[in-house]
Every structure is written in C-alpha cells, then in structure tokens.
Amino acid sequence: MIKNITKLFFFLISSTAFAQVGGESTYQFLNLVSSPRQAALGGKVFTNVDYDVTQALTNPSTINVEMDNQLAINYSSYLGGINYGTAAYAYTWDRRVQTYHMGVTYINYGSFEGYDEQGNATNSFSGNEALLSFGYAKQIGYSDFYIGGNVKLITSKLEQYTSFGAAVDAGLIYIDEDIEFQATLVVRNAGIQITTYAGQNEPLPFEVAFGMSQTLEHIPLRWHLTFENLQEWPIGVSNPARAETDLEGNQTQEKVGFFNNVLRHTILGAELFPDKGFNIRLGYNFRRSEELRIVEQRNFSGISVGVGLKINKMRFSFTHARYTSASNANFFGLQLDLR
C-alpha cells in the first residue's frame, strides 16, 4: 500500500513539475499564508497535527479528529491595501470514516483607476479571487502513515476578465507519537485552468514541499523545518543591484551558489509552549529575507513573530511578519470550538 502511494506522489511530481515560482503562474493567491500561526512560523508549515483546522488548507494529510467541529476565521490587511482571509471547518462523521474538511480563501485587490491606450480615464475596476476546498485524510492500515487530499475549485475576476480552475493537493505524513515527531511530503496545486482570462492557458503555482517538526521532551518547544518549492532548482536569481564594478568599469554579477540556493528553500519555525493556553511563535523565511533585503541596509526581512491565546472555547492568534522597510503584514485569527 505504502509503495503504491509513493508511486502516486512521484507520478504527480513528474507530470506537473515545471518551474513555477513568483509571477510565473496564475492564481498566485493560492500561495498566500493560510493563518496567523502559519505566518508566525515562517509562512509555510505542513506538520501541525492538532486542533488547528486551518492547517489542512496546505496539507490535507493533517486532518484528524481533534479538528472535529472546529471553525477558524482568519484575516489579513495585506501589502498595498489588499485584504484577504481564510475560513475552515472540520467535522468527524465517526471514528471509522474519520474527518471531513472544508476551507475557503478569499482575496480582494481593491479598486483601481482605469485608463485607455491614450491615457484617458475610464471606469474604475476591481479584482478578486476565491477558493473552495474539500479535504479528507485516512490512516494507512495500522501504520504510522496517513494520507490525505484536497479538491479545490478556483474562481478569479480581474477587471472584465474571469477565469475558473480546479486543483488538488496530496499529502503523506508520518507521525511518531512516542517521540512527538512528524515528517511529511506534500504536493500542492496540481491542476488546470478550465476557463481562461483571454484564451491562453496558464500554469498553476504547483509546489512540492517537505517538512519535519518535533516537540522536545524536556523543553516546552516545538521546532519546524520546512523545505519549499522542491520542484525547482536552482530557485535563486542574481540581483542586478548587487553587481560589483571594478576600477575599469567591468561588472561582475552576483553569484547564487549551492548553499545559498539550499537556504532559499528553507523555512525555520519554533513554537514555545505549544500545548498550553498561551504560546509564542517565531519564524524565519530565508528566501523572503534574501529577495526582499535592501543592499547595504539591515531591514530584518523574513522574520515573523506571533502569539496564540486560548480562552475557554476560543483561540485568538496574532502575527506580525516583516517583509520590507516600507511594508509589513499583520494577521489575525479566531478559532471556535463548537462542540
């Protein structure tokens, strides 16, 4: 059984894995952070197997009975005045059938002034996109492996152009309850545009990711290590602003070496007091730090800090994520236990 599942993962990777990072595909909102907890731990974490019902939006294999009747609503006033949010809910039908999951992501890009080719003002316009997902996970026999999948329906409207698409996520996770360790392989956003904006098909932001996490035995801390966008190597591109010029005027472009490329795939996160009513979360995204840092200036891009607070049947989350000196993002979340 496990052998067949492994073959399925490699089939998905080989049939869809073309380079798709940042601006090279449509429906880029699918890569947005799904919750304040995710944002605080570096932007992408795939191994939280607990009450966090929003986690299943990025890794369906984490769907579990602790998510039963949990409702989460998250919101962010994003960069450039963009507003977006997510919502998620899970319901356990019974212990044998396991748990079903449903999620929604919505983004509004605001209002824009329209102009024609000659620069004359026309009507203002807006843009918005939305995602509806359905997920399910199941234990593989009596093993420590769980497999899950999301089916996602995508709609997008940008000015007068509309598009509709569909995608799937697949996740395989290993859980060792004795040492509280998890490891997972995730294939995300494998899909197509069913209807296009203007007759030209564009790829979706396909991604392959691997993650690990563990709660330490004698320290109230859970660490997270994530490797994102494994379908593309190298991921780093030289920045023309960092080119060096010698005395004769010759320019040498920045070289992105092997180690730098490894770091750009890496995200680190840590959660202090993960099982308590109050916890502190820290994250560092190396690719965000490298791509958004300013030459010869320290701006702390890539760092994120968040907190979580549980009061009775409510969980509040807040995260501040550092992007550039000019703009940062705040994330707010509320999860309700409806049992």
Secondary structure, DSSP 8 states (H G I E B T S, - for coil): -HHHHHHHHHHHHHHH-----SSSSS-GGGGS--SHHHHHTTS------SS-GGGGGT-GGG--GGGTTEEEEEEEE-GGG-EEEEEEEEEEEETTTEEEEEEEEEEEEEEE--B-TTS-B---EEEEEEEEEEEEEEE-TTSSEEEEEEEEEEEEEETTEEEEEEEEEEEEEEEETTTTEEEEEEEEEEEEEEE-SSS-------EEEEEEEEE-SSSSEEEEEEE--TTSS------GGG-EE-TTS-EE-----HHHHHHHTEEEEEEESTTSSEEEEEEEEHHHHHHH-BTTB---TTEEEEEEEEETTEEEEEEEEE--SS-EEEEEEEEEE--
